Amino acid sequence: MAGPDGNHSVSDNAEAAEDAKFGFTRSEMYTKPLSGTVDPYDRHVFLCWGRHENWPSRVEDSDSDLLPMLLSVIFQTRKHDIKVKTRLTICEGLEGTGFADGDVLIFPDMVKYRGLTESTVDNFGEDVLVNGNPWSSGEREPLTGSYVFVCAHANRDRRCGVCGPVLIEKFEKEIEHRGLKDQVFVKACSHIGGHKYAGNLIIFSPDSEGKVAGHWYGYVTPDDVSELLDLHIGKGEIIQRLWRGQMGVYPEEGEKAAEKEKEKHKEKKKHHEETEQEKHKEKKKHREEMNSPNGEMKKSKKEHQEINRREIKETAPSCCQGANGAPCCQDGSSEQKKKKVSSWMGKWEQKEVITVAAVVGAIATVAVAYFGFYRKKKSG
């Protein structure tokens, strides 16, 4: 913000310097390949707890945050008993948002358990994590919609602390703009690995086949938020240039999935380009025909050909079933011939009448002349 003398304030300069070092304009952005940077796992557990600004560097190991620490201990001490490879991450718990301290979210199960406490954490670990059963002491609720977890763990890494809150604010703004507040939920989360890829986030959303998978993205900036909402969450399409990997897919499978998605994207792009080229050719051809001197003549010729085709069709032979099953086929061309013969006959009869009248007139003239001559001769 500019001061009275027109110069930027010290705080603005400090913010710009911080962004250049830790934010979206830092020099290390886009310098490392992203695909394959997610360790394989099959289930993700999020414990809602506190505000991200207050999380210590190792929130799961902090004596001041007893519940996260006790749950983390179960992951460590019972890891050989937990058959499904599971990750634990802390996310914000805010009253009035539907996600309070002690709530547990499990993906891809799309399940929420309310009210985990220090006294019930062992029972939860035994029932849910080890045995894979519903929690006998907790209230189980289904999760609906899509969930975006953005790493904003500032006390663990400054890059996530700078990038995370900005991304969350941008997501919330775009979600509200699209009317998706009841369908897409964004939450700050603790360290998920790969500070150098900040902004880091995970999206749990149904894919194109309806399956819920956790997709990890890195080097995400505010400019990418709309694309993630519209394509990944809206259509189930992976944004390849930002994709780090996904839950449930192991390194070799991840590479194959990435290649398959790339090929699919190329084919789709190629088909779109070919379609657009065909449309362009058709429009160009149409314009050339209409702008040419004989454009209207070509159009008239086409219309004339169409009329001829209809006339030929109308005069084509047709058959019906006569009495006692006898056919009564009618040939359109035969009818035309009959009309011609009838016309010719009419013309012939007309000529004959005229001829007869002429002959009669001639005879009458000769008779009158002869009678006159005969009377003169007799009198003389």
Secondary structure, 3 states (H helix, E strand, C coil): CECCCCCECHHHHHHHHHHHHHCCCCCCCCCCCCCCCCCCCCEEEEEECCCHHHCCCCHHHCCCCHHHHHHHHHHHHCCCCCCCCEEEEEECCECCCCECCCCEEEECCCEEEECCCCCCHHHHHHHHHHCCCCCCCCEEEECCCEEEEEECCCCCCHHHHHHHHHHHHHHHHHHHHCCCCCCEEEEEECCCCCHHHCCCEEEEEECCCCCEEEEEECCCCHHHHHHHHHHHHHHCCCCHHHEEEECCCCHHHHHHHHHHHHHHHHHHHHHHHHHHHHHHHHHHHHHHHHHCCCHHHHHHHHHHHHHHHHHHHHCCCECCECHHHCECCECHHHHHHHHHHHHHHHHHHHHHHHHHHHHHHHHHHHHHHHHHHHHHHHHC
